[in-house]
Every structure is written in structure tokens, then in C-alpha cells.
Amino acid sequence: MSNKEFEKARKALGVKLLNAREKLRLTQQEVADAANVHVNYYARMERGQVNPSFEKLQSVMRVLKIISLDLF
């Protein structure tokens, strides 16, 4: 996978996280607290700026009630 493909996947993940959070009417702080991640890190996830570990991503997905990811 090329860097551009990884960047596209991170951005797609961020959009999915943002949409799920807004659907649940949660703030970034509420999601971060419930997922046990720093709010700045979570915000960077939504912006597609970080590669979260599987554990962090799983924790956030649990809070946002995301069952699966289709990023491609």
C-alpha cells in the first residue's frame, strides 16, 4: 500500500468517526474519555492525522457503536 493510499484510508476513517460521533450527539471529549484516549489524539484521529493502534481504534469504535469499517 502506498503512502497516498494510507492517507486516504486515515481520512476515510476520520470521516466515519466524525459521522458516528455526531449521530450519537457526543463531543470529542466525551468519546475520548469513554475510550480512554486523550482528546487531542482523538481529534487527530477524526482529522486522519494519526495511525491509531488496534486497541485504541477498537476502544473508540466500541464507544461510537461502530461494528465494522469499510475504508476502501
Steps between C-alpha positions, in 0.01 A plus 500: 500500500637841408519803729215663306283193554575503874419871514172439318411221745582720802279779362216253432533370855485855634180574308343178628593588860372855467168391348447233766581746781265764364223241455532414870519871590824456693784745536858406419573522872221257586623246244861539610412457868286192438766346272782588740698705245611861516255741338773647278590153375135424426463831313804407289334164427195684365725718284684195365833612640596191703521124460323377812600171652252217464419526871426874485296465185302213650432703814375800300289278276337346807407845635365610162315171446685435172487132418717491188711726284495520121771749411575405140 
